[in-house]
Amino acid sequence: MKLEIKDVSYSFDGKQNILENIHFHVGDGEFVTILGPSGSGKSTLFHLIGGILKPNQGIISLDSKKINGLKGHISYMPQQPSLLPWRTVLENVLLGSELAGIRDKEMAKALLVKAGLEEYEKAYPHELSGGMKQRAAFIRSILSPQELMCLDEPFSALDELTRLQMQKWLMSVWEENRRSVLFVTHSIDEAVFLSDRIYVLSAKPATVIKEVVVPFPRPRREEQLLSDEFFNLKRELYAALKPTVTT
Amino acid sequence: MIGRIIWKKGAPFFLLLLLLIVWESVTVLLKVEEWLLPAPSAILTEGIESFHNLSGHLISTTELALTGFFIGSCIGLLIAAILHLFPSVKEAVYPLLILSQNIPIIVLAPLLVIWFGFGMLPKLIVISLVCFFPVAVASLDGFRQTPYELKHYFKMMGAGRNQLFWKLELPHSIPFIFSGLKISATYSVMGAVISEWLGAKSGIGVYMTLASSAFRTDRVFVSIFLIMGMSLLFFGIINLLEKYFVSWKRKEGEKDEAGN
């Protein structure tokens, strides 16, 4: 088991819990999604796993090693691409591994080719479109040596079409590498299309209210988005999410 | 189109030319005495005639200004880095930095001569004192204004304090540092001239004092124009360096302009 979250609770002020008894796991090479309404503390959960915050209660363990409050154990892809404007695309995608003390330029170049960014190797981030920036950010997190990748709503800022393209591209890259992924989103479609398993998070205080296994075979195809099973699953997830969205 | 570009780029030059013409005609028409206000043409002739005499002064002032500028900027950058990395030090020291700029240089300079003699040291102290401040303030702003999302990414990836500073905060503040350097560069020439008034063997400041006490107003104006020219030149050099080192920023700006 890659990542295990056991009965984790967290509150900023010691009174009201943001997260309450969160319990889930991510297996080796598994793509797991946390699905929850906006403002349900998904980002806080990532901060805990990243070690920026420490849980008030419970254990976060990676490869059976407790990592409560320890940094540097995950590869992270934030909501905004967060590329450094003074670095070229190539230098940017190397940043994650550089922070961990290694640089593999050849690997980086090969992945840029796969992402269709080979012509932009020497370009600066502001010359890239939104989708390209996110692709560069994703390559940066693949190149980071940590085995668990945490993706925090990486496509939420993109338009619908780009988003679908990015999801397909992400799947094709991921199916080759098969790293363990923890993905956070508030989009049901995205969760079903990408994941092996989905955890549904309730709103304040956030806790896991449902676990769903996605039965579709891999490689995933776009047609699956229109199948009956897909809609059934979507309905099931929507029903689980509905009581949490009270506003 | 071309005419518009020439007008836009050359506007300050045309304005200066206009001012000089007005000045020249006023001195001629009103028959102003030369020791009161010499005509621009007289200043130019004087400048050309005494050029061989001036070049020595010019070189020593340039050397002084450059050395002081270099030392001052380095100190400014160092202070900014220390204050940024140790916030508790910043709270204590920052007000003192501002106070240091309220010391009247004209009063301080003679004191420095009493303490350190007529050598290079008191002069370099004066120049560094004026030059470090803009660089320190600008760099501090640059460090502080590092975007939150970039910092957040670094922290989530487990970057240490060192990595955060060298790979993120320092490169981010380079455009800010250059703004500070531009101000310091122009100050450094002024600082050098003031420090030369205290007593030096050569330098524009010395030439200026001698000319002024001999009522050679034309020579005073020659040195004024030289000081202006030097400041402008320093400014231009820093500008060029900025264009080279911050090329990513310039491209970003061009894109914005095209977008609008």
Interface residues (C-beta under 8 A of the other chain):
Chain A: F46 H47 G50 G51 I52 K71 G72 H73 I74 S75 Y76 P78 Q79 Q80 S82 L84 P85 W86 L95 G96 E98 L99 A100 Y124 H126 E127 S144 C150
Chain B: E149 L150 H152 Y153 F154 K155 M156 M157 G158 A159 Q163 K167 L168 P171 H172 I174 V246 W248 K249 K251 E252 K255
